[in-house]
Amino acid sequence: MREIALPSLCRAVVPVLLVAAVCLAGCTGTSPQGTPLPTTPATVATPLPTTMASPGPTPDPFPDALSPGTNVPFTGGTGQGTATVYRYLVKSGYTWASPSWNSPREQATTDVLGVGYGYNTATPREGNVFLFVFLRVGSIGNGAVYAPSPAQFTVSFNGTSYPYSSVQGPDVTIDTVTGTQYDYLLGYGGTGGYVQPGESNQADGFLIFEVPAGFVPERTYVIGNLDPKTRAVWRLG
């Protein structure tokens, strides 16, 4: 038998075709694909429980505050005196009268009061009331004592201090309020004055403070700086 010699080109193509056939058989076969890698589920951070601290009671700023009517000794000048806050009164507004303010001369220089009316109305700012604090200062020595001025007394509520406000003059009378304003018992303008010995010479009057309408007497204090070394604190309620 005579051998038929294939051209050299055919001898080169046949192996390539065999390789291609094998590849196609592997691509189109039914053998399973590669197993996918397992996936790791995402980790969700769990927040730690937080504990909210409940607010505690507000500390008392003056745990040693005095009750109304407690007398406190002090030194005024060369004399010895005593002071006390003994009661309070709350008013949402008040009317007042004054002979000097109702005089023709006063009426000619001001339009605060109408001629012939003889009274005026005091109104606090919105949300406030007037707090009348009654105090008494006397001499317990043999001589006169220099009394604390009204500016040495303040009212404190919820950490806020409130100064006193004065009326127009020493002859002012306030409807339904007995007595005289403390500052005008001490001298002109109430800046200060001496109190002579004897119960009848005591300076007994009121000071007016404008405070929030929601103030609580049990948390409201009257602070008196009676002399450079003596501070007294009275709790209203």
C-alpha positions in Angstrom: 0.0 0.0 0.0 1.2 3.4 -1.0 1.3 6.1 1.7 -0.3 9.4 0.8 1.7 12.3 2.1 -0.3 15.1 3.6 0.9 18.6 2.9 2.8 20.2 5.6 0.1 22.8 6.2 -2.5 20.1 6.9 -0.2 18.4 9.3 0.0 21.7 11.3 -3.8 22.4 11.2 -5.0 19.0 12.5 -3.6 19.3 16.0 -5.0 22.8 16.4 -8.5 21.5 15.3 -8.3 18.7 17.9 -7.5 21.1 20.6 -10.4 23.4 19.6 -12.8 20.4 19.6 -11.8 19.4 23.1 -12.3 23.0 24.3 -15.7 23.3 22.7 -16.7 20.0 24.3 -15.7 21.2 27.7 -17.6 24.5 27.3 -20.9 23.0 26.1 -20.9 20.0 28.3 -23.3 19.5 31.2 -20.7 19.3 33.9 -21.4 21.7 36.9 -19.8 25.1 37.0 -17.2 26.0 39.6 -18.7 26.1 43.2 -19.1 29.7 44.3 -17.3 30.8 47.4 -19.5 31.1 50.5 -20.5 34.6 51.4 -20.1 35.9 54.9 -23.2 37.8 56.2 -22.6 41.4 57.1 -22.3 42.0 60.9 -24.7 44.6 62.3 -23.5 46.4 65.4 -25.9 46.2 68.2 -26.0 49.5 70.3 -25.3 49.1 73.9 -28.3 50.1 76.1 -27.8 53.5 77.6 -29.1 54.4 81.1 -30.4 58.0 81.4 -29.7 59.3 84.9 -32.9 60.8 86.3 -32.5 64.3 87.6 -32.2 64.5 91.3 -33.7 67.2 93.5 -32.3 70.7 93.2 -30.1 71.3 96.2 -31.2 73.9 98.7 -29.0 77.0 98.2 -29.7 78.1 101.8 -30.2 75.0 103.9 -29.8 77.1 107.1 -32.3 79.8 106.1 -34.3 81.3 109.0 -38.0 81.2 109.5 -40.0 84.5 109.2 -40.0 86.4 112.4 -36.5 85.3 113.5 -34.4 88.2 114.8 -30.8 88.5 113.7 -28.4 90.8 115.7 -26.0 93.1 113.8 -23.7 96.0 114.4 -24.5 99.4 112.8 -21.9 102.1 113.4 -21.2 102.0 117.1 -24.7 100.7 118.0 -26.2 97.2 118.2 -29.4 96.4 116.3 -31.6 93.5 115.4 -33.5 92.8 112.1 -36.2 90.4 111.0 -38.4 89.6 108.0 -41.7 88.7 109.5 -44.3 88.4 106.6 -45.0 88.8 102.9 -47.9 89.8 100.6 -48.4 89.1 96.9 -50.3 91.4 94.6 -50.8 91.2 90.8 -51.0 95.1 90.8 -51.9 97.9 93.2 -53.2 101.4 93.2 -51.5 104.1 95.2 -52.1 107.7 96.3 -50.0 110.6 97.5 -51.0 114.1 98.7 -47.9 115.6 97.1 -48.6 113.9 93.7 -52.2 115.2 93.9 -51.2 118.8 94.5 -51.9 121.4 91.9 -48.2 122.1 91.6 -47.3 118.5 91.0 -50.2 118.1 88.5 -48.9 121.0 86.5 -45.4 119.4 86.0 -46.4 115.8 85.3 -49.0 113.9 83.2 -48.7 110.7 85.2 -51.9 111.4 87.1 -55.0 113.0 85.8 -56.1 116.1 87.7 -58.5 115.2 90.4 -58.1 111.5 90.2 -55.5 111.3 93.0 -54.4 107.7 92.4 -52.2 105.7 90.1 -52.0 102.0 89.2 -48.8 100.0 89.3 -48.7 97.0 87.0 -45.8 94.5 86.9 -44.3 93.2 83.7 -46.1 90.3 82.0 -45.7 87.1 83.9 -44.6 88.9 87.1 -46.3 89.9 90.4 -45.4 92.3 93.2 -44.0 90.8 96.3 -44.3 92.9 99.5 -41.7 91.9 102.1 -42.3 93.3 105.6 -39.2 93.8 107.8 -38.5 95.4 111.2 -35.2 96.9 112.4 -34.6 98.1 115.9 -31.9 99.2 118.3 -31.1 96.8 121.2 -28.4 99.0 122.7 -28.3 102.2 124.7 -27.8 104.4 121.6 -28.9 104.7 118.0 -27.9 102.1 115.5 -27.3 102.7 111.8 -29.9 100.6 110.0 -29.2 98.6 106.8 -30.4 100.4 103.7 -33.1 98.9 101.4 -30.4 98.1 98.8 -28.9 95.7 101.3 -31.9 93.4 100.9 -32.6 91.2 97.9 -35.0 88.4 97.0 -33.6 85.2 95.5 -35.7 82.6 93.7 -34.3 79.7 91.5 -30.8 81.3 91.6 -31.9 84.7 90.4 -31.7 87.8 92.6 -34.4 90.5 92.4 -33.8 94.1 93.8 -36.4 96.2 95.4 -38.3 98.9 93.7 -39.3 102.1 95.5 -42.5 104.1 95.5 -42.7 107.7 94.5 -42.3 109.3 97.9 -42.7 109.1 101.7 -46.3 110.0 101.8 -47.5 107.3 99.4 -50.2 105.0 100.6 -51.1 101.7 98.8 -54.6 100.4 98.7 -55.2 97.5 101.1 -51.5 97.5 102.3 -50.9 98.9 105.8 -47.8 100.6 106.8 -45.1 102.6 105.1 -42.3 101.6 102.8 -39.2 100.8 104.8 -36.8 102.9 102.9 -38.6 106.2 103.6 -38.5 105.4 107.3 -34.7 105.8 107.3 -34.3 109.2 105.8 -34.7 111.1 102.5 -34.7 108.6 99.6 -34.2 105.7 102.0 -30.5 105.5 101.5 -29.9 105.0 105.2 -30.6 106.4 108.7 -30.3 105.8 112.4 -32.9 104.0 114.6 -33.2 105.1 118.1 -33.7 102.7 121.0 -37.2 101.8 122.0 -39.9 99.7 120.4 -41.8 102.7 119.2 -38.7 103.9 117.2 -38.3 100.7 115.2 -38.2 101.0 111.4 -41.1 98.7 110.5 -42.2 98.8 106.9 -42.3 96.9 103.6 -40.1 96.7 100.5 -41.6 95.8 97.0 -40.0 93.3 94.7 -41.1 92.2 91.3 -40.8 88.5 90.9 -42.1 85.7 88.6 -45.8 84.9 89.2 -44.9 81.2 89.6 -42.5 81.8 92.5 -42.7 79.2 95.3 -42.5 80.7 98.8 -40.7 77.5 100.1 -37.9 78.2 97.6 -37.8 82.0 97.9 -35.4 83.8 100.2 -34.9 87.3 101.5 -31.2 88.0 101.9 -30.1 90.9 104.1 -26.5 92.0 104.3 -27.0 93.7 107.7 -23.4 94.7 108.2 -20.0 93.9 106.7 -19.8 90.7 108.7 -23.4 89.6 109.0 -25.6 88.1 106.3 -29.1 86.8 107.2 -31.3 84.7 105.0 -35.0 84.2 105.6 -37.1 81.6 103.8 -40.6 83.0 103.0 -42.4 79.7 103.2 
